[in-house]
Amino acid sequence: MDNITHMVPVTNSQCVITLDPFQYNYYQQGCIEIHSPEGEYLESIGYTIQKKIREEQSTQLQEQIILLQSLCEKITQDVELPAQAVAGLGDLLFRIKAQIDQRK
């Protein structure tokens, strides 16, 4: 691999792996497990960033729900929504359903 830099040449010590944009995107969306040739679990990478991303998404979803609730409480007459707003509400409702399903 050309993206590995050995910290100390000619030894089996630490090395630095620099990810290209595609690899970094994969790292953000998944977890990497390292196993020995015999299949023994050695290390995992990515669980921490995955947890952080899920927490941020959950917080964002909660904020959007509160905003939607606030907007709905202020509606006092019939309102016609543009197609883009209806699609956005549909997306939000699907994300809410997925969040509820995960907690079951």
C-alpha positions, 0 to 999 in steps of 0.5 A, a space after each residue: 500500500 502506498 499510503 502507509 508511512 513507517 515511523 521507524 524504517 526497517 522495524 516492525 513498529 508503528 506506522 501511519 496510514 494516510 487515507 485518501 478521500 474515498 477511504 476516509 468516507 468509508 471509514 466514516 460510514 463503517 467500522 474496520 476490524 483487524 484479524 490475524 491470519 487465523 481469524 483471531 480478533 485483534 483490533 477495531 477502528 471506527 466505532 468511536 466516530 460511528 457513535 459520534 455521528 449517530 449521536 449528532 444525527 439523533 440530536 439533529 432529528 430531535 431539533 427538527 422535531 421540535 421545530 416542526 412541532 413549534 411550526 405546527 402549533 402556529 398554523 391557524 388556517 389551511 396551508 398549502 405546502 409546496 412539493 419540496 416541503 411535503 417531501 421534506 416532511 416525508 423524509 423527516 417522518 421516515 427518519 423518526 420511524 427509523 429512530 423509533 424502530 431502532 429503540 424497540 
